[in-house]
Amino acid sequence: MSPIPKMLIFMGAVLLAVGLVWHFGGRLFNLGRLPGDIVVERENFKFYFPIVTSIVISVVLSLILYLFRLFR
């Protein structure tokens, strides 16, 4: 069997897990509302850029992948 279908299924599962953590974990861990996230609110406009949240998620995922490769 080709590795592409397995990779697509794995990536779909990862996206589903990230979406669930973002939805339910946001209430517990305040994801998306960390200090340093950029929010600009005007009358009919809201610009939101979660820069610090993105950095935190990147560091956590990098650490998980590093540990996975270390013990593999």
C-alpha positions as CSV (number, residue, x, y, z in Angstrom):
1,M,0.0,0.0,0.0
2,S,1.2,3.5,-0.8
3,P,2.2,5.7,2.1
4,I,0.2,8.6,0.7
5,P,-3.3,7.4,1.9
6,K,-1.9,6.7,5.4
7,M,-0.3,10.1,5.5
8,L,-3.6,11.8,4.5
9,I,-5.5,9.9,7.1
10,F,-2.9,10.8,9.8
11,M,-3.0,14.5,8.8
12,G,-6.8,14.4,8.9
13,A,-6.7,12.9,12.4
14,V,-4.2,15.6,13.5
15,L,-6.3,18.4,12.2
16,L,-9.4,16.9,13.9
17,A,-7.4,16.7,17.2
18,V,-6.2,20.2,16.9
19,G,-9.7,21.5,16.2
20,L,-11.1,19.7,19.2
21,V,-8.3,21.0,21.4
22,W,-8.8,24.5,20.1
23,H,-12.5,24.4,20.7
24,F,-12.6,22.6,24.1
25,G,-9.1,23.5,25.3
26,G,-9.7,27.2,24.7
27,R,-12.1,27.3,27.6
28,L,-9.5,25.6,29.9
29,F,-6.2,27.0,28.7
30,N,-7.3,30.4,27.3
31,L,-6.0,29.4,23.9
32,G,-6.1,32.2,21.4
33,R,-6.3,34.9,24.1
34,L,-2.8,34.9,25.4
35,P,-1.0,38.1,26.3
36,G,0.8,39.2,23.1
37,D,-2.0,38.1,20.7
38,I,-2.9,41.1,18.5
39,V,-6.5,42.2,18.5
40,V,-7.7,45.4,16.8
41,E,-11.4,46.2,17.3
42,R,-13.2,49.0,15.4
43,E,-16.9,49.7,15.0
44,N,-17.5,47.2,12.1
45,F,-14.2,45.5,12.0
46,K,-12.2,43.1,14.1
47,F,-8.7,42.0,13.3
48,Y,-7.3,39.1,15.3
49,F,-3.9,37.6,14.9
50,P,-2.9,35.0,17.6
51,I,0.9,35.4,17.2
52,V,1.8,34.2,20.8
53,T,-0.6,31.3,20.6
54,S,0.9,30.2,17.3
55,I,4.4,30.4,18.8
56,V,3.3,28.3,21.8
57,I,1.6,25.7,19.7
58,S,4.7,25.5,17.4
59,V,7.1,25.0,20.4
60,V,4.8,22.3,21.9
61,L,4.5,20.5,18.5
62,S,8.3,20.7,17.9
63,L,8.9,19.3,21.4
64,I,6.5,16.4,20.8
65,L,8.0,15.6,17.4
66,Y,11.5,15.8,18.9
67,L,10.6,13.3,21.7
68,F,8.8,11.1,19.1
69,R,12.0,10.9,17.0
70,L,14.2,10.5,20.1
71,F,12.3,7.4,21.3
72,R,11.7,5.9,17.8
